């Protein structure tokens, strides 16, 4: 089983739609969680951190369910510019202050007119 | 100017050649990382360094070596390149706050080994 699993998609949605991505992680000791966005042939960039209480940034809402070990990202009112691959990232702290980021393979979103 | 830069951006080489990929950062972060990205496999950690004197292997370090020449510079070497090292390579930096470790990526180096 992969440490971080995502549906690869693609998710094809019309502009204005709401779309949700889920991600599951296998290590219950995971400590922090993120969504990164990666445009085609570009570097990943942090979209948002995911907090236990859930958090929102404009049209984006991230939620964490520790009991079920999954993370979600909701995008409302999709824009063409949201088309990208969304990477689920989990930080599992090793001994001391060492930490290890594990990346999902990403979910591709294509927003169309 | 970009905070994390990588050189070269693209490189085509032949099997058996030695290749060095370079990474520089102006963010002042102590932590630096090298990843490779392959279709369907996501980003995988090759090596990481928490300061100039600290180098650690990641999950796929075989066939690679690194050098942390200064806080701002972290280079990745392929001593004898092979075709399955064809991939997109990313350097990243992070600033550990005690709670979170957000990573900032360079633009990537596309390496093709023939």
Boltz contact constraints between the chains, C-beta under 6 A:
constraints:
  - contact:
      token1: [A, 32]
      token2: [B, 100]
      max_distance: 6.0
  - contact:
      token1: [A, 43]
      token2: [B, 90]
      max_distance: 6.0
  - contact:
      token1: [A, 43]
      token2: [B, 105]
      max_distance: 6.0
  - contact:
      token1: [A, 43]
      token2: [B, 107]
      max_distance: 6.0
  - contact:
      token1: [A, 43]
      token2: [B, 108]
      max_distance: 6.0
  - contact:
      token1: [A, 44]
      token2: [B, 105]
      max_distance: 6.0
  - contact:
      token1: [A, 46]
      token2: [B, 102]
      max_distance: 6.0
  - contact:
      token1: [A, 99]
      token2: [B, 101]
      max_distance: 6.0
  - contact:
      token1: [A, 103]
      token2: [B, 42]
      max_distance: 6.0
  - contact:
      token1: [A, 103]
      token2: [B, 43]
      max_distance: 6.0
  - contact:
      token1: [A, 105]
      token2: [B, 42]
      max_distance: 6.0
